[in-house]
Amino acid sequence: MEIPDSERFRSIFYEHYPAVRRKLVALVRDEAAADDLAQDVFLRLYRNPPDDPAALGAWLHRVLTRIGYDFLEKKARERRLQNKQELMYNTKASPPSGEELILRKLDQEDVREWLDELPERDRQALLLRYSGYSYAEIAGELGVRPPVVGTLLHRATQRLKATASKSLPQMD
């Protein structure tokens, strides 16, 4: 279907624009955004019309739905990013107190001591994992097969917990 004939395109636009816009308003719940998205739908129609003129309505519906969902996903990503930035800003707004810093340092020293009591391979596996390495990368560093890494990390974690529980004061 070749639409670029300006008069033909204009008649299709005036015939279908109200329905496309109405569906987009219902989908995105924002009239201004729906106007912009409807223009995008018709821009796509102008640039790349469907092959079958009889399928124009279905084509418009499919394109407007895809454009609407893409818009909603973009908005959701923006909200998540904004929430993350606000959380980081709020965290930075109140620096930790001296007491909190000392407690963190003591906790880190305890964990280092517990790690030092573990076998070398367990210590290395845990440090690599909590440094952001993938299972495949850990397997390469330790010289083991990738399927073994999960078991290795689980056992190392259990040993670390056992070591930590021995050194913590018992509450009765």
Chimera marker file (.cmm) of the C-alpha trace (Angstrom):
<marker_set name="trace">
<marker id="1" x="0.000" y="0.000" z="0.000" r="1" g="1" b="0" radius="0.5"/>
<marker id="2" x="1.499" y="3.301" z="-1.017" r="1" g="1" b="0" radius="0.5"/>
<marker id="3" x="0.152" y="6.160" z="1.067" r="1" g="1" b="0" radius="0.5"/>
<marker id="4" x="2.568" y="9.065" z="0.506" r="1" g="1" b="0" radius="0.5"/>
<marker id="5" x="0.005" y="10.690" z="-1.826" r="1" g="1" b="0" radius="0.5"/>
<marker id="6" x="-0.725" y="13.723" z="0.367" r="1" g="1" b="0" radius="0.5"/>
<marker id="7" x="-4.474" y="13.826" z="-0.309" r="1" g="1" b="0" radius="0.5"/>
<marker id="8" x="-4.910" y="10.089" z="0.370" r="1" g="1" b="0" radius="0.5"/>
<marker id="9" x="-2.829" y="10.330" z="3.546" r="1" g="1" b="0" radius="0.5"/>
<marker id="10" x="-4.811" y="13.365" z="4.712" r="1" g="1" b="0" radius="0.5"/>
<marker id="11" x="-8.128" y="11.529" z="4.309" r="1" g="1" b="0" radius="0.5"/>
<marker id="12" x="-6.800" y="8.474" z="6.189" r="1" g="1" b="0" radius="0.5"/>
<marker id="13" x="-5.428" y="10.744" z="8.910" r="1" g="1" b="0" radius="0.5"/>
<marker id="14" x="-8.734" y="12.590" z="9.438" r="1" g="1" b="0" radius="0.5"/>
<marker id="15" x="-10.691" y="9.354" z="9.367" r="1" g="1" b="0" radius="0.5"/>
<marker id="16" x="-8.550" y="7.385" z="11.840" r="1" g="1" b="0" radius="0.5"/>
<marker id="17" x="-6.866" y="10.008" z="14.049" r="1" g="1" b="0" radius="0.5"/>
<marker id="18" x="-9.755" y="10.389" z="16.560" r="1" g="1" b="0" radius="0.5"/>
<marker id="19" x="-9.912" y="6.630" z="17.230" r="1" g="1" b="0" radius="0.5"/>
<marker id="20" x="-6.125" y="6.287" z="17.474" r="1" g="1" b="0" radius="0.5"/>
<marker id="21" x="-5.897" y="9.212" z="19.879" r="1" g="1" b="0" radius="0.5"/>
<marker id="22" x="-8.833" y="7.936" z="21.980" r="1" g="1" b="0" radius="0.5"/>
<marker id="23" x="-7.219" y="4.485" z="22.329" r="1" g="1" b="0" radius="0.5"/>
<marker id="24" x="-3.877" y="6.034" z="23.270" r="1" g="1" b="0" radius="0.5"/>
<marker id="25" x="-5.507" y="8.272" z="25.897" r="1" g="1" b="0" radius="0.5"/>
<marker id="26" x="-7.142" y="5.187" z="27.398" r="1" g="1" b="0" radius="0.5"/>
<marker id="27" x="-3.825" y="3.318" z="27.343" r="1" g="1" b="0" radius="0.5"/>
<marker id="28" x="-1.397" y="5.939" z="28.647" r="1" g="1" b="0" radius="0.5"/>
<marker id="29" x="-3.829" y="8.075" z="30.689" r="1" g="1" b="0" radius="0.5"/>
<marker id="30" x="-2.193" y="11.308" z="29.525" r="1" g="1" b="0" radius="0.5"/>
<marker id="31" x="-3.836" y="13.442" z="26.836" r="1" g="1" b="0" radius="0.5"/>
<marker id="32" x="-0.756" y="15.453" z="25.884" r="1" g="1" b="0" radius="0.5"/>
<marker id="33" x="1.334" y="12.308" z="25.568" r="1" g="1" b="0" radius="0.5"/>
<marker id="34" x="-1.448" y="10.632" z="23.584" r="1" g="1" b="0" radius="0.5"/>
<marker id="35" x="-1.375" y="13.514" z="21.077" r="1" g="1" b="0" radius="0.5"/>
<marker id="36" x="2.369" y="13.087" z="20.569" r="1" g="1" b="0" radius="0.5"/>
<marker id="37" x="2.098" y="9.300" z="20.346" r="1" g="1" b="0" radius="0.5"/>
<marker id="38" x="-0.749" y="9.536" z="17.806" r="1" g="1" b="0" radius="0.5"/>
<marker id="39" x="1.489" y="11.708" z="15.653" r="1" g="1" b="0" radius="0.5"/>
<marker id="40" x="4.179" y="9.023" z="15.917" r="1" g="1" b="0" radius="0.5"/>
<marker id="41" x="1.671" y="6.393" z="14.754" r="1" g="1" b="0" radius="0.5"/>
<marker id="42" x="0.785" y="8.398" z="11.661" r="1" g="1" b="0" radius="0.5"/>
<marker id="43" x="4.416" y="9.249" z="11.001" r="1" g="1" b="0" radius="0.5"/>
<marker id="44" x="5.122" y="5.514" z="10.900" r="1" g="1" b="0" radius="0.5"/>
<marker id="45" x="2.141" y="5.061" z="8.597" r="1" g="1" b="0" radius="0.5"/>
<marker id="46" x="3.514" y="7.723" z="6.264" r="1" g="1" b="0" radius="0.5"/>
<marker id="47" x="7.034" y="6.278" z="6.258" r="1" g="1" b="0" radius="0.5"/>
<marker id="48" x="6.203" y="2.580" z="6.204" r="1" g="1" b="0" radius="0.5"/>
<marker id="49" x="2.572" y="1.833" z="5.271" r="1" g="1" b="0" radius="0.5"/>
<marker id="50" x="1.130" y="-1.685" z="5.544" r="1" g="1" b="0" radius="0.5"/>
<marker id="51" x="1.245" y="-3.901" z="2.463" r="1" g="1" b="0" radius="0.5"/>
<marker id="52" x="-2.476" y="-4.670" z="2.563" r="1" g="1" b="0" radius="0.5"/>
<marker id="53" x="-4.791" y="-1.612" z="2.480" r="1" g="1" b="0" radius="0.5"/>
<marker id="54" x="-7.605" y="-3.722" z="3.939" r="1" g="1" b="0" radius="0.5"/>
<marker id="55" x="-5.516" y="-4.301" z="7.072" r="1" g="1" b="0" radius="0.5"/>
<marker id="56" x="-5.027" y="-0.585" z="7.792" r="1" g="1" b="0" radius="0.5"/>
<marker id="57" x="-7.183" y="-0.589" z="10.931" r="1" g="1" b="0" radius="0.5"/>
<marker id="58" x="-5.420" y="-3.612" z="12.421" r="1" g="1" b="0" radius="0.5"/>
<marker id="59" x="-2.043" y="-2.165" z="11.462" r="1" g="1" b="0" radius="0.5"/>
<marker id="60" x="-2.846" y="1.141" z="13.173" r="1" g="1" b="0" radius="0.5"/>
<marker id="61" x="-4.068" y="-0.672" z="16.294" r="1" g="1" b="0" radius="0.5"/>
<marker id="62" x="-0.937" y="-2.833" z="16.481" r="1" g="1" b="0" radius="0.5"/>
<marker id="63" x="1.372" y="0.166" z="16.008" r="1" g="1" b="0" radius="0.5"/>
<marker id="64" x="-0.476" y="2.380" z="18.498" r="1" g="1" b="0" radius="0.5"/>
<marker id="65" x="-0.423" y="-0.432" z="21.074" r="1" g="1" b="0" radius="0.5"/>
<marker id="66" x="3.312" y="-0.975" z="20.604" r="1" g="1" b="0" radius="0.5"/>
<marker id="67" x="4.032" y="2.755" z="20.790" r="1" g="1" b="0" radius="0.5"/>
<marker id="68" x="1.811" y="3.114" z="23.879" r="1" g="1" b="0" radius="0.5"/>
<marker id="69" x="3.490" y="0.242" z="25.720" r="1" g="1" b="0" radius="0.5"/>
<marker id="70" x="6.941" y="1.555" z="24.795" r="1" g="1" b="0" radius="0.5"/>
<marker id="71" x="5.936" y="4.921" z="26.260" r="1" g="1" b="0" radius="0.5"/>
<marker id="72" x="4.676" y="3.288" z="29.476" r="1" g="1" b="0" radius="0.5"/>
<marker id="73" x="7.878" y="1.249" z="29.850" r="1" g="1" b="0" radius="0.5"/>
<marker id="74" x="9.970" y="4.384" z="29.352" r="1" g="1" b="0" radius="0.5"/>
<marker id="75" x="7.968" y="6.205" z="32.036" r="1" g="1" b="0" radius="0.5"/>
<marker id="76" x="8.379" y="3.267" z="34.428" r="1" g="1" b="0" radius="0.5"/>
<marker id="77" x="12.154" y="3.255" z="33.846" r="1" g="1" b="0" radius="0.5"/>
<marker id="78" x="12.276" y="6.997" z="34.471" r="1" g="1" b="0" radius="0.5"/>
<marker id="79" x="10.317" y="6.597" z="37.726" r="1" g="1" b="0" radius="0.5"/>
<marker id="80" x="12.646" y="3.811" z="38.929" r="1" g="1" b="0" radius="0.5"/>
<marker id="81" x="15.690" y="5.919" z="38.098" r="1" g="1" b="0" radius="0.5"/>
<marker id="82" x="14.222" y="8.942" z="39.852" r="1" g="1" b="0" radius="0.5"/>
<marker id="83" x="13.396" y="6.863" z="42.947" r="1" g="1" b="0" radius="0.5"/>
<marker id="84" x="16.912" y="5.458" z="42.973" r="1" g="1" b="0" radius="0.5"/>
<marker id="85" x="18.396" y="8.951" z="42.654" r="1" g="1" b="0" radius="0.5"/>
<marker id="86" x="16.172" y="10.279" z="45.442" r="1" g="1" b="0" radius="0.5"/>
<marker id="87" x="17.192" y="7.384" z="47.658" r="1" g="1" b="0" radius="0.5"/>
<marker id="88" x="20.860" y="8.056" z="46.964" r="1" g="1" b="0" radius="0.5"/>
<marker id="89" x="20.380" y="11.788" z="47.544" r="1" g="1" b="0" radius="0.5"/>
<marker id="90" x="18.573" y="11.198" z="50.836" r="1" g="1" b="0" radius="0.5"/>
<marker id="91" x="21.281" y="8.780" z="51.942" r="1" g="1" b="0" radius="0.5"/>
<marker id="92" x="23.971" y="11.328" z="51.145" r="1" g="1" b="0" radius="0.5"/>
<marker id="93" x="22.009" y="14.124" z="52.812" r="1" g="1" b="0" radius="0.5"/>
<marker id="94" x="22.579" y="12.671" z="56.269" r="1" g="1" b="0" radius="0.5"/>
<marker id="95" x="26.136" y="11.402" z="56.667" r="1" g="1" b="0" radius="0.5"/>
<marker id="96" x="26.604" y="8.558" z="59.137" r="1" g="1" b="0" radius="0.5"/>
<marker id="97" x="27.343" y="9.529" z="62.705" r="1" g="1" b="0" radius="0.5"/>
<marker id="98" x="30.696" y="8.793" z="64.305" r="1" g="1" b="0" radius="0.5"/>
<marker id="99" x="29.122" y="5.916" z="66.201" r="1" g="1" b="0" radius="0.5"/>
<marker id="100" x="27.764" y="4.392" z="62.977" r="1" g="1" b="0" radius="0.5"/>
<marker id="101" x="31.181" y="4.679" z="61.334" r="1" g="1" b="0" radius="0.5"/>
<marker id="102" x="32.879" y="2.948" z="64.260" r="1" g="1" b="0" radius="0.5"/>
<marker id="103" x="30.273" y="0.153" z="64.260" r="1" g="1" b="0" radius="0.5"/>
<marker id="104" x="30.729" y="-0.356" z="60.518" r="1" g="1" b="0" radius="0.5"/>
<marker id="105" x="34.492" y="-0.526" z="60.934" r="1" g="1" b="0" radius="0.5"/>
<marker id="106" x="34.154" y="-3.038" z="63.763" r="1" g="1" b="0" radius="0.5"/>
<marker id="107" x="31.777" y="-5.129" z="61.651" r="1" g="1" b="0" radius="0.5"/>
<marker id="108" x="34.246" y="-5.072" z="58.753" r="1" g="1" b="0" radius="0.5"/>
<marker id="109" x="37.079" y="-6.106" z="61.056" r="1" g="1" b="0" radius="0.5"/>
<marker id="110" x="34.984" y="-8.990" z="62.418" r="1" g="1" b="0" radius="0.5"/>
<marker id="111" x="34.165" y="-10.190" z="58.907" r="1" g="1" b="0" radius="0.5"/>
<marker id="112" x="37.840" y="-9.984" z="57.897" r="1" g="1" b="0" radius="0.5"/>
<marker id="113" x="38.802" y="-12.083" z="60.927" r="1" g="1" b="0" radius="0.5"/>
<marker id="114" x="36.118" y="-14.673" z="60.132" r="1" g="1" b="0" radius="0.5"/>
<marker id="115" x="37.249" y="-14.792" z="56.500" r="1" g="1" b="0" radius="0.5"/>
<marker id="116" x="40.864" y="-15.302" z="57.622" r="1" g="1" b="0" radius="0.5"/>
<marker id="117" x="39.764" y="-18.446" z="59.490" r="1" g="1" b="0" radius="0.5"/>
<marker id="118" x="38.324" y="-19.997" z="56.318" r="1" g="1" b="0" radius="0.5"/>
<marker id="119" x="40.285" y="-22.165" z="53.886" r="1" g="1" b="0" radius="0.5"/>
<marker id="120" x="41.901" y="-20.127" z="51.097" r="1" g="1" b="0" radius="0.5"/>
<marker id="121" x="39.574" y="-21.380" z="48.346" r="1" g="1" b="0" radius="0.5"/>
<marker id="122" x="36.425" y="-20.568" z="50.390" r="1" g="1" b="0" radius="0.5"/>
<marker id="123" x="37.738" y="-17.102" z="51.233" r="1" g="1" b="0" radius="0.5"/>
<marker id="124" x="38.617" y="-16.415" z="47.605" r="1" g="1" b="0" radius="0.5"/>
<marker id="125" x="35.238" y="-17.659" z="46.351" r="1" g="1" b="0" radius="0.5"/>
<marker id="126" x="33.303" y="-15.437" z="48.757" r="1" g="1" b="0" radius="0.5"/>
<marker id="127" x="35.438" y="-12.382" z="48.064" r="1" g="1" b="0" radius="0.5"/>
<marker id="128" x="35.063" y="-12.833" z="44.308" r="1" g="1" b="0" radius="0.5"/>
<marker id="129" x="31.311" y="-13.307" z="44.539" r="1" g="1" b="0" radius="0.5"/>
<marker id="130" x="30.765" y="-10.237" z="46.709" r="1" g="1" b="0" radius="0.5"/>
<marker id="131" x="33.052" y="-8.245" z="44.425" r="1" g="1" b="0" radius="0.5"/>
<marker id="132" x="30.561" y="-8.785" z="41.619" r="1" g="1" b="0" radius="0.5"/>
<marker id="133" x="32.167" y="-11.678" z="39.737" r="1" g="1" b="0" radius="0.5"/>
<marker id="134" x="29.885" y="-14.075" z="37.862" r="1" g="1" b="0" radius="0.5"/>
<marker id="135" x="29.910" y="-17.820" z="38.526" r="1" g="1" b="0" radius="0.5"/>
<marker id="136" x="31.808" y="-18.362" z="35.256" r="1" g="1" b="0" radius="0.5"/>
<marker id="137" x="34.462" y="-15.811" z="36.255" r="1" g="1" b="0" radius="0.5"/>
<marker id="138" x="34.796" y="-17.356" z="39.722" r="1" g="1" b="0" radius="0.5"/>
<marker id="139" x="35.192" y="-20.792" z="38.141" r="1" g="1" b="0" radius="0.5"/>
<marker id="140" x="37.990" y="-19.435" z="35.949" r="1" g="1" b="0" radius="0.5"/>
<marker id="141" x="39.775" y="-17.796" z="38.878" r="1" g="1" b="0" radius="0.5"/>
<marker id="142" x="39.538" y="-20.879" z="41.112" r="1" g="1" b="0" radius="0.5"/>
<marker id="143" x="40.179" y="-23.426" z="38.362" r="1" g="1" b="0" radius="0.5"/>
<marker id="144" x="36.920" y="-25.340" z="38.862" r="1" g="1" b="0" radius="0.5"/>
<marker id="145" x="34.013" y="-26.156" z="36.553" r="1" g="1" b="0" radius="0.5"/>
<marker id="146" x="31.199" y="-23.525" z="36.564" r="1" g="1" b="0" radius="0.5"/>
<marker id="147" x="28.517" y="-25.928" z="37.916" r="1" g="1" b="0" radius="0.5"/>
<marker id="148" x="30.658" y="-26.474" z="41.032" r="1" g="1" b="0" radius="0.5"/>
<marker id="149" x="30.748" y="-22.771" z="41.950" r="1" g="1" b="0" radius="0.5"/>
<marker id="150" x="27.245" y="-22.684" z="43.464" r="1" g="1" b="0" radius="0.5"/>
<marker id="151" x="28.013" y="-25.585" z="45.786" r="1" g="1" b="0" radius="0.5"/>
<marker id="152" x="31.389" y="-24.097" z="46.650" r="1" g="1" b="0" radius="0.5"/>
<marker id="153" x="29.818" y="-20.736" z="47.546" r="1" g="1" b="0" radius="0.5"/>
<marker id="154" x="27.061" y="-22.374" z="49.585" r="1" g="1" b="0" radius="0.5"/>
<marker id="155" x="29.569" y="-24.411" z="51.625" r="1" g="1" b="0" radius="0.5"/>
<marker id="156" x="31.838" y="-21.389" z="52.085" r="1" g="1" b="0" radius="0.5"/>
<marker id="157" x="28.863" y="-19.341" z="53.309" r="1" g="1" b="0" radius="0.5"/>
<marker id="158" x="27.910" y="-22.076" z="55.775" r="1" g="1" b="0" radius="0.5"/>
<marker id="159" x="31.491" y="-22.203" z="57.087" r="1" g="1" b="0" radius="0.5"/>
<marker id="160" x="31.551" y="-18.414" z="57.430" r="1" g="1" b="0" radius="0.5"/>
<marker id="161" x="28.290" y="-18.485" z="59.399" r="1" g="1" b="0" radius="0.5"/>
<marker id="162" x="29.628" y="-21.232" z="61.650" r="1" g="1" b="0" radius="0.5"/>
<marker id="163" x="32.843" y="-19.272" z="62.240" r="1" g="1" b="0" radius="0.5"/>
<marker id="164" x="30.876" y="-16.112" z="63.010" r="1" g="1" b="0" radius="0.5"/>
<marker id="165" x="28.498" y="-17.861" z="65.398" r="1" g="1" b="0" radius="0.5"/>
<marker id="166" x="31.444" y="-19.276" z="67.408" r="1" g="1" b="0" radius="0.5"/>
<marker id="167" x="32.915" y="-15.815" z="67.969" r="1" g="1" b="0" radius="0.5"/>
<marker id="168" x="29.650" y="-14.035" z="68.753" r="1" g="1" b="0" radius="0.5"/>
<marker id="169" x="28.545" y="-13.912" z="72.373" r="1" g="1" b="0" radius="0.5"/>
<marker id="170" x="25.857" y="-16.469" z="73.167" r="1" g="1" b="0" radius="0.5"/>
<marker id="171" x="22.540" y="-15.012" z="74.338" r="1" g="1" b="0" radius="0.5"/>
<marker id="172" x="20.682" y="-17.185" z="76.846" r="1" g="1" b="0" radius="0.5"/>
<link id1="1" id2="2" r="1" g="1" b="0" radius="0.2"/>
<link id1="2" id2="3" r="1" g="1" b="0" radius="0.2"/>
<link id1="3" id2="4" r="1" g="1" b="0" radius="0.2"/>
<link id1="4" id2="5" r="1" g="1" b="0" radius="0.2"/>
<link id1="5" id2="6" r="1" g="1" b="0" radius="0.2"/>
<link id1="6" id2="7" r="1" g="1" b="0" radius="0.2"/>
<link id1="7" id2="8" r="1" g="1" b="0" radius="0.2"/>
<link id1="8" id2="9" r="1" g="1" b="0" radius="0.2"/>
<link id1="9" id2="10" r="1" g="1" b="0" radius="0.2"/>
<link id1="10" id2="11" r="1" g="1" b="0" radius="0.2"/>
<link id1="11" id2="12" r="1" g="1" b="0" radius="0.2"/>
<link id1="12" id2="13" r="1" g="1" b="0" radius="0.2"/>
<link id1="13" id2="14" r="1" g="1" b="0" radius="0.2"/>
<link id1="14" id2="15" r="1" g="1" b="0" radius="0.2"/>
<link id1="15" id2="16" r="1" g="1" b="0" radius="0.2"/>
<link id1="16" id2="17" r="1" g="1" b="0" radius="0.2"/>
<link id1="17" id2="18" r="1" g="1" b="0" radius="0.2"/>
<link id1="18" id2="19" r="1" g="1" b="0" radius="0.2"/>
<link id1="19" id2="20" r="1" g="1" b="0" radius="0.2"/>
<link id1="20" id2="21" r="1" g="1" b="0" radius="0.2"/>
<link id1="21" id2="22" r="1" g="1" b="0" radius="0.2"/>
<link id1="22" id2="23" r="1" g="1" b="0" radius="0.2"/>
<link id1="23" id2="24" r="1" g="1" b="0" radius="0.2"/>
<link id1="24" id2="25" r="1" g="1" b="0" radius="0.2"/>
<link id1="25" id2="26" r="1" g="1" b="0" radius="0.2"/>
<link id1="26" id2="27" r="1" g="1" b="0" radius="0.2"/>
<link id1="27" id2="28" r="1" g="1" b="0" radius="0.2"/>
<link id1="28" id2="29" r="1" g="1" b="0" radius="0.2"/>
<link id1="29" id2="30" r="1" g="1" b="0" radius="0.2"/>
<link id1="30" id2="31" r="1" g="1" b="0" radius="0.2"/>
<link id1="31" id2="32" r="1" g="1" b="0" radius="0.2"/>
<link id1="32" id2="33" r="1" g="1" b="0" radius="0.2"/>
<link id1="33" id2="34" r="1" g="1" b="0" radius="0.2"/>
<link id1="34" id2="35" r="1" g="1" b="0" radius="0.2"/>
<link id1="35" id2="36" r="1" g="1" b="0" radius="0.2"/>
<link id1="36" id2="37" r="1" g="1" b="0" radius="0.2"/>
<link id1="37" id2="38" r="1" g="1" b="0" radius="0.2"/>
<link id1="38" id2="39" r="1" g="1" b="0" radius="0.2"/>
<link id1="39" id2="40" r="1" g="1" b="0" radius="0.2"/>
<link id1="40" id2="41" r="1" g="1" b="0" radius="0.2"/>
<link id1="41" id2="42" r="1" g="1" b="0" radius="0.2"/>
<link id1="42" id2="43" r="1" g="1" b="0" radius="0.2"/>
<link id1="43" id2="44" r="1" g="1" b="0" radius="0.2"/>
<link id1="44" id2="45" r="1" g="1" b="0" radius="0.2"/>
<link id1="45" id2="46" r="1" g="1" b="0" radius="0.2"/>
<link id1="46" id2="47" r="1" g="1" b="0" radius="0.2"/>
<link id1="47" id2="48" r="1" g="1" b="0" radius="0.2"/>
<link id1="48" id2="49" r="1" g="1" b="0" radius="0.2"/>
<link id1="49" id2="50" r="1" g="1" b="0" radius="0.2"/>
<link id1="50" id2="51" r="1" g="1" b="0" radius="0.2"/>
<link id1="51" id2="52" r="1" g="1" b="0" radius="0.2"/>
<link id1="52" id2="53" r="1" g="1" b="0" radius="0.2"/>
<link id1="53" id2="54" r="1" g="1" b="0" radius="0.2"/>
<link id1="54" id2="55" r="1" g="1" b="0" radius="0.2"/>
<link id1="55" id2="56" r="1" g="1" b="0" radius="0.2"/>
<link id1="56" id2="57" r="1" g="1" b="0" radius="0.2"/>
<link id1="57" id2="58" r="1" g="1" b="0" radius="0.2"/>
<link id1="58" id2="59" r="1" g="1" b="0" radius="0.2"/>
<link id1="59" id2="60" r="1" g="1" b="0" radius="0.2"/>
<link id1="60" id2="61" r="1" g="1" b="0" radius="0.2"/>
<link id1="61" id2="62" r="1" g="1" b="0" radius="0.2"/>
<link id1="62" id2="63" r="1" g="1" b="0" radius="0.2"/>
<link id1="63" id2="64" r="1" g="1" b="0" radius="0.2"/>
<link id1="64" id2="65" r="1" g="1" b="0" radius="0.2"/>
<link id1="65" id2="66" r="1" g="1" b="0" radius="0.2"/>
<link id1="66" id2="67" r="1" g="1" b="0" radius="0.2"/>
<link id1="67" id2="68" r="1" g="1" b="0" radius="0.2"/>
<link id1="68" id2="69" r="1" g="1" b="0" radius="0.2"/>
<link id1="69" id2="70" r="1" g="1" b="0" radius="0.2"/>
<link id1="70" id2="71" r="1" g="1" b="0" radius="0.2"/>
<link id1="71" id2="72" r="1" g="1" b="0" radius="0.2"/>
<link id1="72" id2="73" r="1" g="1" b="0" radius="0.2"/>
<link id1="73" id2="74" r="1" g="1" b="0" radius="0.2"/>
<link id1="74" id2="75" r="1" g="1" b="0" radius="0.2"/>
<link id1="75" id2="76" r="1" g="1" b="0" radius="0.2"/>
<link id1="76" id2="77" r="1" g="1" b="0" radius="0.2"/>
<link id1="77" id2="78" r="1" g="1" b="0" radius="0.2"/>
<link id1="78" id2="79" r="1" g="1" b="0" radius="0.2"/>
<link id1="79" id2="80" r="1" g="1" b="0" radius="0.2"/>
<link id1="80" id2="81" r="1" g="1" b="0" radius="0.2"/>
<link id1="81" id2="82" r="1" g="1" b="0" radius="0.2"/>
<link id1="82" id2="83" r="1" g="1" b="0" radius="0.2"/>
<link id1="83" id2="84" r="1" g="1" b="0" radius="0.2"/>
<link id1="84" id2="85" r="1" g="1" b="0" radius="0.2"/>
<link id1="85" id2="86" r="1" g="1" b="0" radius="0.2"/>
<link id1="86" id2="87" r="1" g="1" b="0" radius="0.2"/>
<link id1="87" id2="88" r="1" g="1" b="0" radius="0.2"/>
<link id1="88" id2="89" r="1" g="1" b="0" radius="0.2"/>
<link id1="89" id2="90" r="1" g="1" b="0" radius="0.2"/>
<link id1="90" id2="91" r="1" g="1" b="0" radius="0.2"/>
<link id1="91" id2="92" r="1" g="1" b="0" radius="0.2"/>
<link id1="92" id2="93" r="1" g="1" b="0" radius="0.2"/>
<link id1="93" id2="94" r="1" g="1" b="0" radius="0.2"/>
<link id1="94" id2="95" r="1" g="1" b="0" radius="0.2"/>
<link id1="95" id2="96" r="1" g="1" b="0" radius="0.2"/>
<link id1="96" id2="97" r="1" g="1" b="0" radius="0.2"/>
<link id1="97" id2="98" r="1" g="1" b="0" radius="0.2"/>
<link id1="98" id2="99" r="1" g="1" b="0" radius="0.2"/>
<link id1="99" id2="100" r="1" g="1" b="0" radius="0.2"/>
<link id1="100" id2="101" r="1" g="1" b="0" radius="0.2"/>
<link id1="101" id2="102" r="1" g="1" b="0" radius="0.2"/>
<link id1="102" id2="103" r="1" g="1" b="0" radius="0.2"/>
<link id1="103" id2="104" r="1" g="1" b="0" radius="0.2"/>
<link id1="104" id2="105" r="1" g="1" b="0" radius="0.2"/>
<link id1="105" id2="106" r="1" g="1" b="0" radius="0.2"/>
<link id1="106" id2="107" r="1" g="1" b="0" radius="0.2"/>
<link id1="107" id2="108" r="1" g="1" b="0" radius="0.2"/>
<link id1="108" id2="109" r="1" g="1" b="0" radius="0.2"/>
<link id1="109" id2="110" r="1" g="1" b="0" radius="0.2"/>
<link id1="110" id2="111" r="1" g="1" b="0" radius="0.2"/>
<link id1="111" id2="112" r="1" g="1" b="0" radius="0.2"/>
<link id1="112" id2="113" r="1" g="1" b="0" radius="0.2"/>
<link id1="113" id2="114" r="1" g="1" b="0" radius="0.2"/>
<link id1="114" id2="115" r="1" g="1" b="0" radius="0.2"/>
<link id1="115" id2="116" r="1" g="1" b="0" radius="0.2"/>
<link id1="116" id2="117" r="1" g="1" b="0" radius="0.2"/>
<link id1="117" id2="118" r="1" g="1" b="0" radius="0.2"/>
<link id1="118" id2="119" r="1" g="1" b="0" radius="0.2"/>
<link id1="119" id2="120" r="1" g="1" b="0" radius="0.2"/>
<link id1="120" id2="121" r="1" g="1" b="0" radius="0.2"/>
<link id1="121" id2="122" r="1" g="1" b="0" radius="0.2"/>
<link id1="122" id2="123" r="1" g="1" b="0" radius="0.2"/>
<link id1="123" id2="124" r="1" g="1" b="0" radius="0.2"/>
<link id1="124" id2="125" r="1" g="1" b="0" radius="0.2"/>
<link id1="125" id2="126" r="1" g="1" b="0" radius="0.2"/>
<link id1="126" id2="127" r="1" g="1" b="0" radius="0.2"/>
<link id1="127" id2="128" r="1" g="1" b="0" radius="0.2"/>
<link id1="128" id2="129" r="1" g="1" b="0" radius="0.2"/>
<link id1="129" id2="130" r="1" g="1" b="0" radius="0.2"/>
<link id1="130" id2="131" r="1" g="1" b="0" radius="0.2"/>
<link id1="131" id2="132" r="1" g="1" b="0" radius="0.2"/>
<link id1="132" id2="133" r="1" g="1" b="0" radius="0.2"/>
<link id1="133" id2="134" r="1" g="1" b="0" radius="0.2"/>
<link id1="134" id2="135" r="1" g="1" b="0" radius="0.2"/>
<link id1="135" id2="136" r="1" g="1" b="0" radius="0.2"/>
<link id1="136" id2="137" r="1" g="1" b="0" radius="0.2"/>
<link id1="137" id2="138" r="1" g="1" b="0" radius="0.2"/>
<link id1="138" id2="139" r="1" g="1" b="0" radius="0.2"/>
<link id1="139" id2="140" r="1" g="1" b="0" radius="0.2"/>
<link id1="140" id2="141" r="1" g="1" b="0" radius="0.2"/>
<link id1="141" id2="142" r="1" g="1" b="0" radius="0.2"/>
<link id1="142" id2="143" r="1" g="1" b="0" radius="0.2"/>
<link id1="143" id2="144" r="1" g="1" b="0" radius="0.2"/>
<link id1="144" id2="145" r="1" g="1" b="0" radius="0.2"/>
<link id1="145" id2="146" r="1" g="1" b="0" radius="0.2"/>
<link id1="146" id2="147" r="1" g="1" b="0" radius="0.2"/>
<link id1="147" id2="148" r="1" g="1" b="0" radius="0.2"/>
<link id1="148" id2="149" r="1" g="1" b="0" radius="0.2"/>
<link id1="149" id2="150" r="1" g="1" b="0" radius="0.2"/>
<link id1="150" id2="151" r="1" g="1" b="0" radius="0.2"/>
<link id1="151" id2="152" r="1" g="1" b="0" radius="0.2"/>
<link id1="152" id2="153" r="1" g="1" b="0" radius="0.2"/>
<link id1="153" id2="154" r="1" g="1" b="0" radius="0.2"/>
<link id1="154" id2="155" r="1" g="1" b="0" radius="0.2"/>
<link id1="155" id2="156" r="1" g="1" b="0" radius="0.2"/>
<link id1="156" id2="157" r="1" g="1" b="0" radius="0.2"/>
<link id1="157" id2="158" r="1" g="1" b="0" radius="0.2"/>
<link id1="158" id2="159" r="1" g="1" b="0" radius="0.2"/>
<link id1="159" id2="160" r="1" g="1" b="0" radius="0.2"/>
<link id1="160" id2="161" r="1" g="1" b="0" radius="0.2"/>
<link id1="161" id2="162" r="1" g="1" b="0" radius="0.2"/>
<link id1="162" id2="163" r="1" g="1" b="0" radius="0.2"/>
<link id1="163" id2="164" r="1" g="1" b="0" radius="0.2"/>
<link id1="164" id2="165" r="1" g="1" b="0" radius="0.2"/>
<link id1="165" id2="166" r="1" g="1" b="0" radius="0.2"/>
<link id1="166" id2="167" r="1" g="1" b="0" radius="0.2"/>
<link id1="167" id2="168" r="1" g="1" b="0" radius="0.2"/>
<link id1="168" id2="169" r="1" g="1" b="0" radius="0.2"/>
<link id1="169" id2="170" r="1" g="1" b="0" radius="0.2"/>
<link id1="170" id2="171" r="1" g="1" b="0" radius="0.2"/>
<link id1="171" id2="172" r="1" g="1" b="0" radius="0.2"/>
</marker_set>
